[in-house]
Amino acid sequence: MGFRLPRIVHAKQSFRRSSSTGNGSSTVDVPKGYFTIYVGEVQKKRFVIPLSYLNQPSFQDLLSQAEDEFGYDHPMGGITIPCSEDLFLDLTRSLKDS
């Protein structure tokens, strides 16, 4: 999968909107260089992850799934990834190791 700048730009714009108007969370909760996403198929869990993940092809695939399911209107106020928490944790472990 190639690098898709428009998708990353939309993700960053969605993050900016959610951090200022979200469901009670604010940028104070999130360290510089990180952003918040919600992961889960039924029960959504909040994760704070590095912005560098946006450049990873495997993470971009998850963003594509989120775009297919939610468009850019995420119900949790932040980016919502429609995958199992176990799959997401496996992915982030592999990104840390690379």
N, C-alpha and C positions, 0 to 999 in steps of 0.2 A: 504494500500500500504506500502510495506516495504521500508527501507532505502536503496537507491541505490547510493552507493559511486561513481561508474564510471560516472554516469550522472552528479553528482555534480562536479567531477574533470573536466569533459569536459566543464561544464558551467564556471568554474573558469578559465580554459585555454582559452576559447573563450573570456572571459572578459579581460584577460591580453592582448591578441592580439588586441582586439578592443580598449582598452584604449591607446595603443601605436601607432596604425595605423589606427584608426577609422576616421570618417568623420568630423574631426576638434575638437572633444572633447578630453580631456586629463584627466589624473588622477588628475590634479590640480583642476578640476571641482568637483571631487567626494571625499567627506571626507573619512578618514580611517574607515574601517568597513562597507562600503556601496559599491554598484555597480549600474551601469546604465543598464536599460532595456528599450525596446521600446514596447509599447502596442497599439493595435488597429487592426481592421480588414481592414480598408482602409487607413485612416489617422493615422499615427503612432505618438504617443506622448511619450516623454522621461520622465522616472521616475528614481529617485535615491532611492534605497531601501536598508535596512540593510541586510548584509550577513546572518544574523540569519534566514531569510526567506527560505534559501536553505534547512534548516532542517525540514521545515513544510510539511507534506504530501499533503496538498492542493496546495501548491506552486510547489511541485514536480510534481503534476498532470499537471500543466500548462507547466512546462518544458518538460514533455512528449509530450504534444501537439505541442510545438515548435519543438521538435526533429522530430516528425512525419511529420511536414509541411516543415521544413527548413533543417533538419539534423543539422550539426554544422557549416554550412556556412550561416550566418545571413546577409541579404542584407543591413541592416542599420549599420553594423560595430559593433554592440553590440548584445546582446541577444534580439531577437524579440519574443514577446508572441502574438500568433494569437487569441486574444479574445477581446470582447468589453471592452472599457475603464470602463464602469459601473460595469461589472462583476469583473474586476481587482480591482477597488476601494472598492467594497463590500468585496472582499477577504482580502485586506490589512487591512481594518477596523476590520474584525474578527480576524486577526492575532495580531493586536495591543491590542485587548481586552483580548486575552488569555494569 
